[in-house]
Amino acid sequence: MHFGFETFQPDQVVRHDRVDGRSSHRGDGLRNPKPETSHSPFAVERDSLIAEVFERLPCGVIILDAQRNIIATNQIGEALLAKPSSGLFTRNGRLEPANPQQAALLRKLVASACSSDKGSANQTMLLSGTGEQPAFSLAIASLNASSNRDDDEGGRAVIFIKALSLDLPSAFSGRLQALFGLSAKEASLATMLAEGYALKEAASALGVRFATARSYLESIFQKTAVNRQGQLVALLRTVQPLE
């Protein structure tokens, strides 16, 4: 399993350290609220599972301190930082959006999250990509838990980054069949509606009559417990598989 670029070892996490203006990586033990048992088999397994969960999230994850120094990322987050078109880059180990206004907003939100309690509300912002790259939604949350760190370490924030796109994963149609018991044709129609097609356009693309598509749609409504196309699309956009 991976956390950042490196293979995750039990009781380790990839950290970004500033060296001559560039980021390097090293493994540090994950902080444990009970230091005396931090190397127990249970703690080692727990830390490995936590890292595995971060890797499987279908979004970029970046953990920062109050000065936006990057502490850790998952693989998707690392890939975003390496892609100039994402609109995100690192400067002396600190996370910076390319857009000055968005950079100022991110600084404010990260500082707020690092000084807030862990249970405080998440904050969000839009990050514009460059060129053909789509925009990204950023959710910034506090990771503060005073019992898990030394008082002089300061707060921590986590940023979840997700690209905004109408495109759906290739496995989406099969996911709908498994979740709602749709037939293959119903799932294909539902997928096209979720991608923004009108019912008539979807019927034409699937090579079926409009009346047949209407029949499929009525069956989809029954199986998903909605009664309007707008509700169906809203529901379907929430069930994207973890890829």
Secondary structure, DSSP 8 states (H G I E B T S, - for coil): -EETTEE--TT-EEEEEEETTEEEEEEE----SSGGGTTSHHHHHHHHHHHHHHHHSSSEEEEEETT-BEEEE-HHHHHHHH-GGGSEEEETTEEEESSHHHHHHHHHHHHHHHTS-TTS--EEEEE--STT---EEEEEEE---GGGS-GGG--EEEEEEEE--S---TTHHHHHHHHH---HHHHHHHHHHHTT--HHHHHHHHT--HHHHHHHHHHHHHHHT--SHHHHHHHHTT-----
